[in-house]
Amino acid sequence: MLIISPVTPYPVFHGAGSAIFGYLRVLREDFDILFAGFCPEKLLKQADEGLRLLCRDVFVMAPPELRYVDAFDPTPFYFSNLKDERFRQGVRDLYDRHHPEMIQVEYLNMAEYADGLAGVRVLRAHVQDWWHFYIGWKQCLSRRERVTKLLGCFDTIVHNRRMMRRFDRILVTHEEEKIHALEICPESLVDALPFLLMDCEQFTPSTKIAPDPIMIFVGFLPHTPNEEGLRWFVENVYHLVKREEPKARLIVVGSGASNGMKGLMHDHGVEYPGFVEDLRALYAQTRVYVAPIMSGGGIRTKIVEAMSAGMPVVSTHFAPLGIGTKPGVHLLAADDPREYAGHVLSLMRDDAMWWRIRDNARRFIEENFSLQANGPAVAHRYRQYLAEGGKQRVASQEVNVA
C-alpha cells in the first residue's frame, strides 16, 4: 500500500501528521506500507529514519518553496501549493519498485500525484474546503473581495468533483460530510471513517482541575489560519479575559512564529515556548484550550487531541467543523470577542461546567476517534476495499475479454 501525503506522520509536528500516524499503526498489521510525503528540511533525516521503522520504503523531501499563479492551469491556486515534479518522480519510483495493490492519497491538494498509478485508489479528503471561501464571502465588505471569494468557492467545488471521480473510494470524517461529498460527486463511493485515530491511552486526562487560570493555544504557526486565529484572539479577546481575571495567562505552543507574531505576543505578555514535543504535562496544568480558528480546510486535529487529554475547549463555530461536536455539549463556541471571553471565564470559574464539558468531550473522542475502539473496524474496511477492488478489476477484465 502506497500512502501519498502532504505531511509526514513522524515526527508529528502537524495535526494532519498525527492523523496519518494513527492509520499507519492500524494498517501496518495487514499491509506493507510505502510512504511518500513532504517534510520540513530540518526534520528530513529524522523523518526518514523514523518512517523506515514503520514502512517498507519511504520517500520524503522538503516542500516546494514557491508557487506561481498560472491562469491556464485547471488546478485552483488554493490546491497548487504542493505541486512539484521532483516529488512526482519520487512517488513514481516508489510505485515502480514495489507495484502496490492500493494507493491512498491524503487530502485533495495531493490527488494529482496518483495519476497514472494502477490499483485500488483511495482518497482521504475533506470535501468542504469550499466552506472557508463561503465564510470569507460572507465577511468581506468590498465587491472585489466578495467576487474573488465566490469564484474561489466555485473553483474548489469543480476541482473537488474532478479529483473525486478519479478514485475508487472517497473517505470522509463523518456521515454529514458524506452527504456533502455525494452532493458534489453523486457517482462516488463514499465512506465515513474516523479521520483521526487518537491513542486515548496516551492522553489520559488528569483527575484534578488545574488551579491556575491558564489558557493554551496549539498550532503550526506558519499555517495561515492558525496565525490569523491567534492574532484575532490576542488582539480582541485576551485583554477582555485579563480584565476580569488579572492572573490569567496564555501559552502558545507551536513552531514557526513569524517575527511579527512574536512581537505581538511579547507586547501582550503571551508566553511562547515554541515547539513542545510532549504536551501532556502542559495540558495537566492548563484550564482552557482555545481554538479561535476562522478559516482553512480540513479538521482541527489538535482539538481532538485536546479533548482526548481532558481539556475543555472554547472555539469559534468554524473551528470544529468536520469533527461532529455539539456546542454547549462537547465544547463552547463563539465568534464575538465578548462572548468568546465569557466562555473562557466561565470555564475558569465554574468547576461544574468544566467537568461537564470535559467529560462529555472525552466520551465523544473515545466513541468516535479512539485508536483502541475504532482501529479494528478501520483495518477491516481496508481489507474489504482491497478485496472489492480486486473483484472489480477481474470483472472488468472479463468484460473486456468477452
PLY file of the C-alpha trace (Angstrom):
ply
format ascii 1.0
element vertex 402
property float x
property float y
property float z
element edge 401
property int vertex1
property int vertex2
end_header
0.00 0.00 0.00
1.36 3.40 -1.02
0.38 6.47 1.05
0.92 9.88 -0.55
0.75 12.74 1.93
1.39 16.50 2.24
2.99 15.97 5.68
4.96 13.24 7.41
3.48 11.32 10.34
6.87 11.20 12.05
8.00 13.26 13.81
4.49 14.55 14.49
4.70 18.34 14.10
1.37 18.89 12.36
-2.21 17.85 13.12
-2.53 16.03 9.81
0.61 14.08 10.65
-0.94 12.75 13.85
-4.00 11.65 11.86
-1.84 9.68 9.42
0.25 8.21 12.24
-2.84 6.56 13.76
-3.70 4.96 10.43
-0.14 3.74 9.98
-0.33 1.99 13.35
-3.57 0.25 12.37
-2.81 -0.66 8.74
0.78 -1.90 9.09
-0.58 -5.15 10.57
-2.21 -6.03 7.22
-0.23 -4.01 4.66
3.38 -3.34 3.75
3.34 0.46 3.80
5.16 2.64 1.27
5.16 6.31 2.21
5.79 9.46 0.17
5.41 12.89 1.75
6.72 16.39 2.30
8.67 17.32 5.42
10.45 20.48 6.64
14.14 20.48 5.66
15.39 20.41 9.26
13.34 17.27 10.05
14.11 15.26 6.89
16.75 12.98 8.37
14.70 12.27 11.49
11.57 11.64 9.40
13.32 9.27 7.01
14.90 7.23 9.80
11.73 7.03 11.87
9.41 6.17 8.99
11.67 3.35 7.83
10.94 1.63 11.14
7.23 1.70 10.28
7.24 1.38 6.50
8.74 -0.89 3.85
10.06 2.01 1.77
10.00 5.80 2.09
10.44 8.93 0.01
10.40 12.30 1.81
11.51 15.72 0.61
11.18 19.36 1.59
8.06 21.08 0.21
8.42 23.48 -2.70
9.24 26.98 -1.53
7.43 28.98 -4.20
4.20 28.71 -6.09
3.02 30.74 -9.03
-0.41 31.68 -10.31
-0.95 30.01 -13.70
-4.09 31.23 -15.45
-4.05 28.19 -17.77
-3.72 25.58 -15.03
-7.06 23.87 -14.23
-5.92 23.34 -10.63
-7.09 26.23 -8.41
-4.27 28.18 -6.75
-5.52 27.01 -3.34
-4.72 23.39 -4.33
-1.48 24.06 -6.21
0.88 24.89 -3.34
2.44 21.40 -3.28
2.86 20.74 -6.98
6.41 19.56 -7.60
7.84 17.42 -10.41
10.64 16.04 -8.21
8.07 14.73 -5.77
6.00 13.27 -8.62
9.06 11.36 -9.81
9.80 10.14 -6.29
6.26 8.79 -6.00
6.61 7.11 -9.39
9.91 5.49 -8.42
8.34 4.05 -5.25
5.47 2.69 -7.29
7.72 1.15 -9.95
9.90 -0.57 -7.34
7.06 -2.22 -5.44
3.84 -2.13 -7.55
1.47 -1.64 -4.60
-2.05 -3.00 -4.80
-3.57 0.05 -3.10
-2.79 3.77 -3.37
-4.08 6.15 -0.71
-3.83 9.93 -1.09
-4.18 12.27 1.86
-6.03 15.49 1.00
-7.37 16.83 -2.27
-4.33 19.01 -2.96
-2.27 15.79 -3.40
-4.79 13.93 -5.57
-2.98 14.50 -8.87
0.05 12.54 -7.65
-2.00 9.33 -8.04
-2.50 9.93 -11.77
-1.24 7.00 -13.81
-0.90 4.65 -10.82
-2.91 1.43 -11.07
-4.50 -0.32 -8.09
-7.32 0.32 -5.65
-7.28 4.10 -5.31
-8.45 5.68 -2.03
-8.72 9.39 -1.32
-8.98 10.57 2.30
-10.36 14.04 1.87
-12.20 16.93 3.42
-14.74 17.87 0.77
-15.84 21.10 2.49
-12.74 23.14 1.65
-15.05 25.42 -0.30
-16.66 26.43 3.02
-13.84 28.76 4.08
-14.29 30.71 0.81
-18.00 30.94 1.60
-17.25 32.22 5.11
-14.88 34.77 3.59
-17.56 35.81 1.12
-19.99 36.48 3.96
-17.42 38.53 5.87
-15.98 40.61 3.00
-17.17 44.16 2.55
-15.69 45.15 -0.81
-17.31 43.97 -4.03
-13.97 42.83 -5.44
-13.20 40.62 -2.44
-16.69 39.11 -2.48
-16.35 38.20 -6.17
-12.90 36.69 -5.53
-14.20 34.55 -2.64
-17.24 33.44 -4.65
-15.06 32.37 -7.58
-12.75 30.54 -5.16
-15.75 28.67 -3.76
-16.90 27.67 -7.26
-13.40 26.64 -8.41
-12.93 24.49 -5.31
-16.18 22.59 -5.83
-15.33 21.96 -9.51
-11.80 20.80 -8.61
-13.07 18.52 -5.85
-15.59 16.88 -8.18
-12.92 16.32 -10.86
-10.49 14.75 -8.39
-13.09 12.59 -6.64
-14.05 10.95 -9.94
-10.52 9.56 -10.29
-10.69 7.41 -7.14
-12.40 4.14 -6.27
-13.19 5.23 -2.71
-13.59 8.58 -1.00
-13.13 8.56 2.78
-14.61 11.41 4.81
-14.83 12.07 8.53
-18.50 11.61 9.41
-21.97 11.00 7.96
-22.81 14.67 7.48
-19.70 15.20 5.37
-20.60 12.05 3.40
-23.87 13.73 2.42
-21.96 16.80 1.20
-19.48 14.60 -0.71
-22.31 12.87 -2.56
-23.85 16.25 -3.36
-20.58 17.23 -5.05
-20.00 13.89 -6.79
-23.06 11.56 -6.63
-21.34 8.74 -8.52
-18.54 8.36 -5.95
-18.33 5.53 -3.42
-18.06 7.45 -0.15
-17.42 6.02 3.31
-17.39 7.84 6.65
-14.46 6.70 8.79
-12.72 8.50 11.66
-10.13 10.75 10.06
-8.04 10.68 13.21
-7.34 7.61 15.34
-6.29 9.01 18.70
-4.39 6.93 21.22
-6.65 7.64 24.18
-4.41 5.61 26.48
-1.57 8.05 25.80
-3.67 11.12 26.63
-5.19 10.08 29.94
-6.97 13.10 31.46
-5.85 14.50 34.80
-8.03 13.66 37.78
-7.85 17.26 39.04
-8.79 20.68 37.75
-5.78 22.88 37.07
-5.73 25.52 39.83
-4.42 28.45 37.77
-6.36 30.36 35.04
-4.09 29.28 32.18
-5.17 29.09 28.53
-3.30 27.23 25.81
-3.24 27.60 22.04
-1.54 24.86 20.00
-0.83 25.07 16.28
1.74 25.11 13.49
2.09 28.88 13.19
3.24 29.17 9.55
-0.22 27.79 8.70
-2.18 30.94 7.83
-5.47 30.02 9.59
-3.54 29.37 12.83
-1.74 32.71 12.70
-4.91 34.61 11.77
-6.90 32.96 14.55
-4.22 33.53 17.17
-3.86 37.18 16.14
-7.62 37.70 16.45
-7.63 36.14 19.91
-4.66 38.14 21.21
-5.90 41.45 19.81
-9.62 41.09 20.56
-10.23 38.55 23.34
-7.19 38.24 25.59
-7.49 41.69 27.17
-11.17 41.02 27.97
-10.19 37.88 29.86
-7.31 39.65 31.63
-9.58 42.49 32.71
-11.81 40.04 34.62
-9.04 37.60 35.60
-5.76 39.54 36.03
-3.86 36.32 36.80
-4.95 34.70 33.52
-2.09 33.57 31.25
-1.95 32.47 27.62
0.64 29.92 26.48
1.14 29.46 22.74
2.73 26.20 21.60
3.88 25.65 18.03
6.90 26.17 15.83
7.46 28.79 13.18
6.02 32.01 14.60
6.83 34.98 12.40
8.74 37.96 13.81
5.52 39.96 13.68
3.64 37.32 15.68
6.47 37.05 18.20
6.33 40.82 18.66
2.56 40.76 19.13
2.82 38.02 21.76
5.62 39.88 23.58
3.62 43.12 23.64
0.60 41.36 25.20
2.54 39.24 27.69
1.83 35.94 25.94
4.19 33.06 26.75
5.71 31.36 23.71
7.81 28.23 24.43
7.72 27.26 20.73
7.53 23.59 19.77
6.79 21.17 22.64
7.22 17.51 21.77
5.05 16.08 24.58
2.09 18.24 25.62
0.70 16.01 28.36
2.36 17.79 31.28
1.33 21.19 29.90
-2.26 20.05 29.38
-2.43 18.88 33.01
-1.66 22.39 34.31
-3.91 24.25 31.84
-7.53 25.25 32.47
-8.83 26.08 28.97
-7.84 25.19 25.40
-8.60 27.98 22.91
-9.17 27.31 19.19
-10.09 30.66 17.59
-9.80 29.35 14.01
-11.98 31.04 11.39
-10.72 29.70 8.06
-8.92 26.83 6.38
-9.73 23.36 5.13
-9.82 20.01 6.87
-10.44 19.41 10.55
-8.54 20.76 13.52
-6.92 17.59 14.82
-5.42 19.45 17.78
-8.96 20.00 19.08
-9.45 16.23 19.08
-6.15 15.78 20.89
-7.05 18.41 23.50
-10.45 16.85 24.15
-8.81 13.44 24.47
-6.43 14.89 27.08
-9.35 16.23 29.11
-9.02 19.86 28.02
-12.29 21.83 27.81
-12.24 23.72 24.50
-13.51 27.17 23.57
-13.59 27.57 19.78
-15.20 29.59 17.04
-18.17 27.94 15.35
-15.97 27.28 12.30
-13.09 25.52 14.08
-14.75 22.17 14.95
-16.43 21.66 11.55
-15.87 18.08 10.44
-15.38 16.71 13.95
-19.06 16.29 14.78
-19.12 18.06 18.15
-22.13 19.99 19.52
-21.56 23.47 21.00
-22.58 23.57 24.66
-22.19 19.81 24.98
-18.67 18.85 23.91
-17.16 22.36 23.79
-18.13 26.03 23.95
-18.21 28.13 20.77
-18.46 31.85 19.95
-17.45 34.23 17.17
-17.99 37.51 19.04
-14.97 38.55 21.17
-17.02 39.35 24.28
-18.96 36.10 24.07
-15.73 34.19 23.47
-14.12 35.79 26.54
-17.24 34.99 28.56
-16.95 31.28 27.68
-13.29 31.24 28.70
-14.09 32.93 32.00
-16.95 30.51 32.68
-14.62 27.53 32.36
-12.11 29.25 34.64
-14.68 29.90 37.36
-17.39 27.24 37.10
-16.00 23.88 38.17
-19.27 22.04 37.45
-19.32 23.34 33.87
-15.64 22.49 33.47
-16.22 18.86 34.50
-19.36 18.53 32.33
-17.72 19.79 29.14
-14.52 17.87 29.78
-16.28 14.54 30.49
-18.65 14.88 27.52
-15.71 15.65 25.24
-13.59 12.74 26.43
-16.50 10.31 25.99
-17.12 11.66 22.50
-13.48 11.11 21.49
-13.41 7.61 22.94
-16.51 6.65 20.95
-15.61 8.32 17.65
-11.84 8.74 17.36
-10.22 6.21 19.67
-7.47 4.06 18.17
-8.39 1.30 20.59
-12.14 1.31 19.83
-12.15 2.14 16.11
-8.84 0.74 14.83
-10.02 -2.86 14.19
-13.07 -1.68 12.24
-10.93 0.64 10.10
-8.49 -2.19 9.28
-11.42 -4.44 8.35
-12.82 -1.83 5.95
-9.46 -1.51 4.20
-9.26 -5.27 3.71
-12.72 -5.06 2.15
-11.64 -2.24 -0.17
-8.77 -4.34 -1.43
-10.95 -7.42 -1.94
-13.72 -5.47 -3.65
-11.26 -3.58 -5.82
-9.71 -6.87 -6.92
-13.11 -8.27 -7.81
-13.96 -5.15 -9.80
-10.73 -5.37 -11.80
-11.32 -9.06 -12.52
-14.90 -8.34 -13.61
-13.69 -5.52 -15.84
-11.06 -7.76 -17.43
-13.69 -10.47 -18.07
-15.98 -7.96 -19.76
-13.10 -6.74 -21.95
-12.17 -10.33 -22.90
-15.78 -11.11 -23.77
0 1
1 2
2 3
3 4
4 5
5 6
6 7
7 8
8 9
9 10
10 11
11 12
12 13
13 14
14 15
15 16
16 17
17 18
18 19
19 20
20 21
21 22
22 23
23 24
24 25
25 26
26 27
27 28
28 29
29 30
30 31
31 32
32 33
33 34
34 35
35 36
36 37
37 38
38 39
39 40
40 41
41 42
42 43
43 44
44 45
45 46
46 47
47 48
48 49
49 50
50 51
51 52
52 53
53 54
54 55
55 56
56 57
57 58
58 59
59 60
60 61
61 62
62 63
63 64
64 65
65 66
66 67
67 68
68 69
69 70
70 71
71 72
72 73
73 74
74 75
75 76
76 77
77 78
78 79
79 80
80 81
81 82
82 83
83 84
84 85
85 86
86 87
87 88
88 89
89 90
90 91
91 92
92 93
93 94
94 95
95 96
96 97
97 98
98 99
99 100
100 101
101 102
102 103
103 104
104 105
105 106
106 107
107 108
108 109
109 110
110 111
111 112
112 113
113 114
114 115
115 116
116 117
117 118
118 119
119 120
120 121
121 122
122 123
123 124
124 125
125 126
126 127
127 128
128 129
129 130
130 131
131 132
132 133
133 134
134 135
135 136
136 137
137 138
138 139
139 140
140 141
141 142
142 143
143 144
144 145
145 146
146 147
147 148
148 149
149 150
150 151
151 152
152 153
153 154
154 155
155 156
156 157
157 158
158 159
159 160
160 161
161 162
162 163
163 164
164 165
165 166
166 167
167 168
168 169
169 170
170 171
171 172
172 173
173 174
174 175
175 176
176 177
177 178
178 179
179 180
180 181
181 182
182 183
183 184
184 185
185 186
186 187
187 188
188 189
189 190
190 191
191 192
192 193
193 194
194 195
195 196
196 197
197 198
198 199
199 200
200 201
201 202
202 203
203 204
204 205
205 206
206 207
207 208
208 209
209 210
210 211
211 212
212 213
213 214
214 215
215 216
216 217
217 218
218 219
219 220
220 221
221 222
222 223
223 224
224 225
225 226
226 227
227 228
228 229
229 230
230 231
231 232
232 233
233 234
234 235
235 236
236 237
237 238
238 239
239 240
240 241
241 242
242 243
243 244
244 245
245 246
246 247
247 248
248 249
249 250
250 251
251 252
252 253
253 254
254 255
255 256
256 257
257 258
258 259
259 260
260 261
261 262
262 263
263 264
264 265
265 266
266 267
267 268
268 269
269 270
270 271
271 272
272 273
273 274
274 275
275 276
276 277
277 278
278 279
279 280
280 281
281 282
282 283
283 284
284 285
285 286
286 287
287 288
288 289
289 290
290 291
291 292
292 293
293 294
294 295
295 296
296 297
297 298
298 299
299 300
300 301
301 302
302 303
303 304
304 305
305 306
306 307
307 308
308 309
309 310
310 311
311 312
312 313
313 314
314 315
315 316
316 317
317 318
318 319
319 320
320 321
321 322
322 323
323 324
324 325
325 326
326 327
327 328
328 329
329 330
330 331
331 332
332 333
333 334
334 335
335 336
336 337
337 338
338 339
339 340
340 341
341 342
342 343
343 344
344 345
345 346
346 347
347 348
348 349
349 350
350 351
351 352
352 353
353 354
354 355
355 356
356 357
357 358
358 359
359 360
360 361
361 362
362 363
363 364
364 365
365 366
366 367
367 368
368 369
369 370
370 371
371 372
372 373
373 374
374 375
375 376
376 377
377 378
378 379
379 380
380 381
381 382
382 383
383 384
384 385
385 386
386 387
387 388
388 389
389 390
390 391
391 392
392 393
393 394
394 395
395 396
396 397
397 398
398 399
399 400
400 401
